[in-house]
């Protein structure tokens, strides 16, 4: 039996090359041929051993790619063939391929080459409703079921670049409200870039999504969704959301750049186990929007939020909603309004308005930046974005009405500079309506930094509020708040303002080591007979002419000043 080259060379000291040179050619050929025969025997004669890894170029299915011909049928044929063969990659090569509604299917990766583009048709007749996606029985599904790319009950679906998907969304926008858009489709019949329903293992990566007619990426009742390194520019139509998740679970969003006209990242329904990190967001409305349903076990970290003419962090839910165990950390804010609004309770008619909403265990840490009182027109947008009356004088809002529960909300290492400009009339407001909704629905807020009503378990640690122009509103107002701990609060006051802090019928508050950064008339004003167990301990409030003022039947026994 012939020995292997490594065995023979080990004994003789020959190199492998020397051994090969000494082996007779017939023997060497027989060895190679024998290996080939063994390999051939291992493969069935008719085996398709490359199933699942084939590439299906859409040009081979008739796609023209000239930006004029309609290539919907060719793209769909390539996807269907790929799925039929066990999956693989559908390639969109260089060129502009105009399409209408196309269905993505299991085990298919849609790869758009760098010079490739899928161009959504401007003709509304090229789209259709996805009948498998219901519009009844769940209010979170009422935004329509039309799409450029969609998947239903699919597994292992991927959309990847580095190419582009352009929705031509301006063609679905009417210049005059109520008129028919150029495409012939408007309202909830506008197509999304990507719409998925009840899918598993969805990936969208390294791609540009431009000018959608509606939401760019809408994910419904799906699991294990991974979005990585994508760019969304969506500012040509109303409701131009970035991501819109409805009852999505096990979701990751990383390294994305989102410029939207509406909510940048909305979460409705039962959204759980979601992580969002290392991304930047800019939008006319909210960035992280939590609507009705249950949202829990969610983290957002290492993000930049800039030019947000709305509210970076917004919670509001229909009766029965719950928001719990949510963390926001390491966030930079630049020229935003808001900036945080947790406003919960019933807005419906009785008896629904008495069904409680719960928001608890929500933390904000390491957040720094600027809050503007003069929001500008959103850049790179074809639509106007006039500010609502209350946006210019907003603040952090914790608002709970009716029988709802707002508790265990913490702020740690927060440094925000507000635009200022609040008036004495703004500061005098003590009759905010008992409703929930966007902060600006409550009108100009009476505080410039933080306003909390009907909340409990509030913690502030190392929080610093400043203003860029004079402001006559308090930096902080607690209105019927119970159980609060404030340590290391640094705030600016104004000698013409009524007070720097205001407590109304508030109980069990420990305020330690506060610092008053600028002169003020009164540091703390306590109002109402229901105030109890308020302790002011240490710190430096020497710039206040008067440390404490009691009003509206507040008693001296309710407040203890130490140090």
Secondary structure as GFF3:
##gff-version 3
##sequence-region A 1 563
A	DSSP	alpha_helix	5	12	.	.	.	ID=ss1
A	DSSP	alpha_helix	16	22	.	.	.	ID=ss2
A	DSSP	alpha_helix	25	42	.	.	.	ID=ss3
A	DSSP	beta_strand	54	57	.	.	.	ID=ss4
A	DSSP	three_ten_helix	58	61	.	.	.	ID=ss5
A	DSSP	beta_strand	66	70	.	.	.	ID=ss6
A	DSSP	alpha_helix	72	84	.	.	.	ID=ss7
A	DSSP	beta_strand	88	92	.	.	.	ID=ss8
A	DSSP	beta_strand	95	99	.	.	.	ID=ss9
A	DSSP	beta_strand	102	103	.	.	.	ID=ss10
A	DSSP	beta_strand	108	112	.	.	.	ID=ss11
A	DSSP	beta_strand	116	120	.	.	.	ID=ss12
A	DSSP	three_ten_helix	124	126	.	.	.	ID=ss13
A	DSSP	three_ten_helix	139	141	.	.	.	ID=ss14
A	DSSP	beta_strand	147	152	.	.	.	ID=ss15
A	DSSP	beta_strand	155	160	.	.	.	ID=ss16
A	DSSP	beta_strand	164	166	.	.	.	ID=ss17
A	DSSP	three_ten_helix	169	172	.	.	.	ID=ss18
A	DSSP	three_ten_helix	187	189	.	.	.	ID=ss19
A	DSSP	beta_strand	192	197	.	.	.	ID=ss20
A	DSSP	beta_strand	200	205	.	.	.	ID=ss21
A	DSSP	beta_strand	208	210	.	.	.	ID=ss22
A	DSSP	beta_strand	217	220	.	.	.	ID=ss23
A	DSSP	beta_strand	223	228	.	.	.	ID=ss24
A	DSSP	beta_strand	231	234	.	.	.	ID=ss25
A	DSSP	beta_strand	243	246	.	.	.	ID=ss26
A	DSSP	beta_strand	249	254	.	.	.	ID=ss27
A	DSSP	beta_strand	257	260	.	.	.	ID=ss28
A	DSSP	beta_strand	265	277	.	.	.	ID=ss29
A	DSSP	beta_strand	280	283	.	.	.	ID=ss30
A	DSSP	beta_strand	286	308	.	.	.	ID=ss31
A	DSSP	beta_strand	311	315	.	.	.	ID=ss32
A	DSSP	beta_strand	322	336	.	.	.	ID=ss33
A	DSSP	beta_strand	340	344	.	.	.	ID=ss34
A	DSSP	three_ten_helix	352	354	.	.	.	ID=ss35
A	DSSP	beta_strand	358	371	.	.	.	ID=ss36
A	DSSP	three_ten_helix	391	393	.	.	.	ID=ss37
A	DSSP	beta_strand	396	400	.	.	.	ID=ss38
A	DSSP	beta_strand	405	418	.	.	.	ID=ss39
A	DSSP	alpha_helix	424	427	.	.	.	ID=ss40
A	DSSP	three_ten_helix	439	442	.	.	.	ID=ss41
A	DSSP	beta_strand	447	453	.	.	.	ID=ss42
A	DSSP	beta_strand	456	467	.	.	.	ID=ss43
A	DSSP	beta_strand	474	479	.	.	.	ID=ss44
A	DSSP	beta_strand	482	487	.	.	.	ID=ss45
A	DSSP	beta_strand	490	491	.	.	.	ID=ss46
A	DSSP	beta_strand	501	504	.	.	.	ID=ss47
A	DSSP	beta_strand	507	512	.	.	.	ID=ss48
A	DSSP	beta_strand	515	516	.	.	.	ID=ss49
A	DSSP	beta_strand	520	527	.	.	.	ID=ss50
A	DSSP	beta_strand	532	537	.	.	.	ID=ss51
A	DSSP	beta_strand	544	551	.	.	.	ID=ss52
A	DSSP	three_ten_helix	556	558	.	.	.	ID=ss53
A	DSSP	beta_strand	559	562	.	.	.	ID=ss54
###
